[in-house]
């Protein structure tokens, strides 16, 4: 048995897991993948859908199998190398046609998933302790652990708060072992009082009386909450208050269920009365804990190029501009949509810009993945340059006081390759330096892996859209994960497309995607561009 790597035991590991879970982290440092257990469940779902002719071809099944086998290979949370190889061979036996061998393999896979769930985190802790985790596995390990915890029903904000209380006092092994209790916790019932400041009498009269709470009782409950002073007084007296309960592992997850339910209430009322006559108060009360929560979803999408290029009120009658406007209009409904509607509108925005006549969804997903892969490298470097400007002291480290932004990013990369971390204070930048070092020194395989991550994320969005639009399936095993992962990645792609439209001689979306594919193919090859300037 080897000693664990000191790097793997450093606080940077805990901080990186936290960053991956943090919904406020920039998209290029966030989590793009589902956990391995969820990936295996996607295989089961796609196989059944293929065999039952719910899907018209085996494309989804092939993609999910490929992704799962890639994750299984290096995921020490599943167990020993022998166990992982056994799992891989079972997946290989699954074919598009339903056979006795295939049905046996599917039953074995389902049992394997059950077998892997409970000891997953302990397996990782033991692997670190026994020295099985090398420094270069740092990023993949953090992604595996963060995605497993999130997929297990824990809310990102709850996980971040939980980690914050333990930062500085626990190393990676200790954190993982404590996280076992969190992940294996039983579901709890959370009851909320949800005030509506506007609801027509017609709608109010149709409500289940068992759900109603007297307005006076709600106001008394509100002002009895410990955080009522911080939350401030009720701006408007509600016309109606409904009580609703949800099962969840933490209050943030329960609050997400309240948001989803409230959107459905508003949609049903609008359809029933042909009017937008339902408005919610932004604050709801968790009844048992006597705590006020903000209902508004703060995790909104951003396409900053719209502001950078002064395009908010731009008027352009060209066909390309109208195409872009329509895509942005389809992206906007995501902000108020349920997960299924979000998948459909997000994909419509992608397909409207990057689709060709008779081209399939794979092609659209892969084009967008190439654009976002180039953007990822640039954004990661730009963030390091910006942070270094803020942290620069004396003459140590790279001198980025002069030159264009791209020249400064090139200087930063060259310094990281030759001298390592210049001395960033925050663990977020220290982890980013490790990623940039790998991109610069092992460019071709690292870029290939980044492209694969993004292709899988966008293809998953395509398949979720197909489940919703063509199979009326709103309960896919990874729909909620897709809703967490895909929106900001799509927004990042559209940001690049907006930038190219206004700044780069009006390069069309398909032209930008073609350029991105060319440059990514040439990374690390003779004639390839510096990684800081792929789309410049």
N, C-alpha and C positions, 0 to 999 in steps of 0.2 A: 504494500500500500504506500503510495506517494503522499507527501505533504501537500496540502492545498496551496495553490498559487497565492502569494501575498496580494497581488493585484486584484484577484477575484474576491478577496476578503476586504478590500478597501471600501470606504464609504461611497466611492463613485458608483459602485454597483447598485446600492440602495437608491442613490439619487437618480440613476438612469431608469430604474424601474418606475420610480415616482414620475419622472418626466414623461415616460411613455403612457402612463395612466392619466396624466393631467390634461383635461380638455382645453385648458388655456395655453398649452404649449404650441409653438408654431407648427404648422402642418408638416414641415420637412423634418421635424424631430418627433413626430407623433407615431402612433402604432398603425401600421398599414395591413397587418395580418390578423387572421383569426388563430386561435390556439389549435394545437394538434388534435385534441379530442374533438373539437368542433369540425376540423377538417375531415376527420374520420366519419363523423355523423353526416357530413355533406356527401361523402361517398355512398353511404347507406341510402340516403334520400334520393340521390341521382340514379343509383342503380334501380331502386324500386320504381322511380318515375319513368325510367327507360323501359323496363320490363312491362310496365302497365300502359305504355304508349301515351303517357302524360306529356312526355317530351318527344318531339318529332324526329330527333336524331340522338346519337350518342356523344355529341360534342361536350355537353356538360359533364357527363360521366367520365369521359376521357380526361378532361381538365381537372376535375376534382380528384381523380385517382393520381394523376401526375403530381398535383400539389401535395396531397397527403403523403405520398411516398417520399417526396423531397423533405418534408418536415419530419417524418418518422426516422429517417436515416440518422439525424443528429440530435434528436430530442431525448436526452438522458432521463427525462421525467417518465418515459414509458417503461424504462427498465434496462436490462442488459442488452448488449449487442445481439445476443442470441434471440432474445424476446423481440427486438425490433426487426430482425431479419425474418422471423416467423410471421410477424404482422405484415411485412412487405410482400411475402410470398402469397399470403391470403388475398391481399388486394389484387395482385397480378391475376389470380384465378377468376376474378369478376369480369365477365364478358357482356357485350350488348345483348346477347341472346340468353334467355333464361334456360339453364340446364340444371341437371341434378348436382353437378360439381359446383356450379355457380351458386345455387341455393344453399348448399352446404357451406361454401366459403362465406356467404353473406351472414349466415347464422353464427359462424365462428367470429366474424368481424364484430358483430353486435355484442357477443360475449367478451371479446377482447376490450371493447370500449368500456364496458362495465368494470372489467378487471383493472383497467388503467386509471380510472378516475381517482379513486381514493388515495392510492400511494403516490400519486404524481409528484406532489410537492416534496414529500419525504425523499423520493428517489433523487430529486435534484439536490437537496441538502446533503444527502449521503455522497453523491457524485462529487460535489465540491470538496467535502471533507476528505475524501479519499484521493484527491488530486487528479480526478479524471477530466476536469474542466480546464482547458488551456486558455491563456490570455486572449488568443485570437477568437475564442468562442464567446467572449464577453457580450457582444451585441446580440448575437442569436439567443444566448441564454436569457438575457434580460427581456427580449421580445417574447420568448416562449413563456416565461413566468408571468409577465404582465398580461398577455393575451389570455392565458389560462384563468387568471383571477377575474378578469373582466367578463369572459365568456361564462363563468360560473355563476353569474347573476349579481356580481358586486358592481356598484355604480362607480364610475371614474372619480367623481368628487369625494365619495365616501372613502375610497382607497387612498386618495391623496391625503385626506385628513388623517386617516389611520397611520399612514407612513410618517407624516409630519410629527406625530406624537412620539415616534420611535427613532427618528433620525438622530445620529450622533451617539446613540446608546447601543445599537444593534448592528452586527455585521450581516452579510448576505445570508449566511446559514441560519443565524438566529432569527432574522426577519422571516425567512421562508417557513421556518418551523412554527412561528407564531401565526403566520398567514394560514396555516392548515386549519386552525380553529375558526378563523374568519370564513374561509371558503366552505368548510363543512357545517357551518351553522344552519340551523333549521330556519325555514321561512317564518316570518312574523306577520301578524295582521296589523296594519296601520289604518286608522280611521281619520278622515279629514272632513272639516267643514269648509265648503266651497261657496263663497258668496258671488252672486251675480248682481251687478249694479244695474243691469238692464235686461229685462225679460218680459215679454208681452203677457198680458193676462191670459190670453188664449193658450200660450205655452205653459204658464204656471198651473192653469187648471187641469192640464193633462198629466201632470207629474204624479209619480207614486207618492202618496202621502207619508209612507214609511221613510222616505228619503228626506223629508222636509225638516228643517230646524227653524224655530222661531227667530226672527231677526233680532229681537231683544236678547235672546239667549246667546246668539252668536256674538253680539257686541260685548256682552258681559264676559264671555269666554275670551274674546280677543284681548280685552284690557286686563285680564287676569294672567296673561302670558308674561313670563319674565322678560322676553325681548320686545314687548310692546312699546316701550319707551324708545328703543333703538329703531324699531320699525316705523314709528310715528303713528299719528291718529288715522283712523279710517277717513279717506278723502271723501268718499260718497257712501251714504247709507245704502246697503244692498236692498234690492226689491225682493230677493229670494235667496235662501241658503239651502244647499243640499248636502247631506251627509253621504259619504261614500267610503268604502273600505277596499283595500287591496293587500294581497300577500306579497311580501318582498323580503330580501335579506337585509336591506338597510333602508332608511327613510328617503334617501335620494332616489333610489330605484322606485319606491312607492310613489314619490312625487312625480316621476316620469309617467307612471301609470295614470295619475290624476290628470296630467297634461294631455295625454292621449285621449282619455275619456272626455275631458272638457272640449277638445276639438270635435269629437264625435257629437256631443250634445249640441254644440253650436251649428254643426253641419246639418244634423237632423232637424233642428228647429227652423233653420233657414229653408230647407226643402219642404217642410210641412206647411210653412206660412208664406213662402215666396218673399221673405224679407230677412234682412240681416239684423234681427231684433234681439240678439243675445250677446251681451258683453260681460266678461268676467272681471272681478276685482283682481288686481295683481297679487294679492296676498291671501293665502289660505292658512288654516290653523290645523295642526296635527292635534287631535283632541286628547289622546292619552298623555302625550308629553307636554301639552299646553305650550306649543311652540309655533310661532308664526314663520311661514315659509313664503318666499317670493315665487310666484307661479311662472313668471315670464322666463322663457328659455334664453339664457345669456349666450349660448354657444352659436352665434350667428355666423353665416358665411361672409367672406370678404373677397372681393375682386379689386384690389387696390389700384390696378392700372386704370380703372375708370376715373379715379381722382387724379392720378399722376398725369394722365393724358387730357385732363379737362374735358372728359367725354360725358359728363352727367347730362348736359343739355345739348349735346352735339346733334346737329341735323345733317343727315347724309342720306340721299336717296339712292345710293348705289346698291346693287343687288347684294354685294358682299356685306355692306353695313346692315342692311335689313336682315340678312341671315344671322348676323351676330346679335342684333337686337332681339330677334325671336328666341335665340338660344338663351340669352340672359333672362328674358321674360319667363322661359320655362324653368330656369334655375330658381327664380324668386319664389314660386309656390312652395318649394321645399321648406321654407321658414315656418309655414303654418300647416304642414301636412303630416299625416300619419306615416308610418314606416313604408307601407305598401305604395301609397301615392307618391311618396318621396322617391322611391326607386324608379317609378315610371317616369316622373318628370325629369329627374336627373339624367336618366338614360336618353330621354327625348332631346335634351340639350346637347348631349354628346353626339348623338346620331345626326342631329340637324346640322352640325358643323363638320363632322369627320366621316360621314357616310358617303358612299358612292352607290349609284344605281346597281342593284343586284349584288352588292357586297354584303358579307355577313357581319354579325355582331363582333366576332373575334377581331376582324380587321379594325373596326372602330375602336375597340378596347385597346388594341396594341398600338394604334396611332397615338391615342391620348396618353398611353403609358410612356411612349418615347418622349413626348413633349414634356411631361411631368418629370421624367428622369433627368432630363437636361436642366429643368428648373430646380430640381432638388439640389443638384451639385452647386449651382450658382447661389441659391438662397442660403445654403449651409455656409458657403464661403463668405458671402456678404455679411451674414450675421457675425462671423468670427472677426471680420475686418471692423465692423461697427463696434463690437465689444472691445477689441484691442485699442481702438481710438479712445474709448472711455477709460481703459485700464492702463494705458501707456504711462510708464514712469521712467525718466532718465533715458538712456540710450540703449537699454537692453532690449533684445527681441527685434523683430522686423521693423524697419522704418517705412511706414506707410503714410507719411505726411504729404507726399507729393504723388502726382500722376493721376490717371483716371481710376475709376472704381475697379475696372477689369485689371489694370496694371497693379493696383494694390492687392487684389485677390491673388494674382500670380505671385507676387512677392510673398504673401502669406503661405501659399502652398509650398513654394521653394524652401522657405524657412522651416516649415513643419517636416519636410522630407530630410533636410540636412541636419536639423538641430532638435527636432521634436517640439513638444509644447513650449511656446515662448514664455509661459508663466501665467496662464489664465487663472483667475481666482475661483471662478464658479465651476462646480463639477459638470454643469451642462456643457460648458465650452471645452472642458478637458475631455469629455466623452466625444464631442464633435471632432476634436483634433485627431483622436484615434480613427474615426471614420474617414476623415480626409486623408490621413496618412495611408490608410489601406487603399483608398481610391487612387491616390497618386503613385503608389509603389506597386500595386497589383491591379492595374486599371481594368484590363479586359475582363477577368473573372468577376471582379467586384461590380462593374457596370452591368454585366450579365445578370448577376444576382439581383441588383436593384430593379432592372427591367422586369425580371420574373416576378418580383414582389408586386410591382405595379400592374403588370398584365393580369395577374391573378385577382387583384382587387377590382379592376375594371371589368374583367370577365365575370366575376361574381355578381357585380351590379347588373350586368346584362342578363345573367340567368335569373336573378331575383325579379327583374322586370318581366321576363318571360313567364315565370311562375305566377306573377300577379295578373298580367294582361291576358295570357293564353290559357292558364290552367285554373284561374280563380283561387290560387293558393296563397293565403295571407299568413300562413304559420310556418314558413320554411325555417329550418333549424338555424340558419344564419342570417335571417332577414334583419333582426335587431342589430347584429354585428355589422352588417352592410350599411345600415342607417348610421352607425357610429363612425365607420371608416371612410365611406365613399364620398360624402358631400364635400368635405374640405379638399380632397384630392381632385374632384371635378372642378371646384372653384379655382384651384391652383392651375389647372390646365387652361381654363377659360381666361385666367389672368394673363398667361403667356400669349394666348390668341388675341386678346384685346391689345396687348402691348405691340404685337407684330402688326396688327391692323393699323394702328395709329402712328407707330414710330418707325417701323422697318420697311418703308416703301409700300405699305399696304400688302404685306405678304398674306395670301389666303390661308385658311386653317390647314387645308390638305398640303399646301406647299410647306408650311411650317413643320408639319408632321414628317414630311419626306426629308426635310433638312435635318430634323432631329435624328431620324433613323440612320441617315448617312454618317453623321458625326459620332453617334454612339457605336456604330459598327467599326469606325476607324480609331476609336479610343485605344491607346496603347500600341497602335500600329504605326509604321513609317508613314508620315504625311498626316497623321491625326492631329487634331487641335489640342492645345493645352486644356485641361479639364475646366479651367476657369472661364473659358471663352467659347464653349460649344455652340451657343446660339447667338453669339455677338456678331 
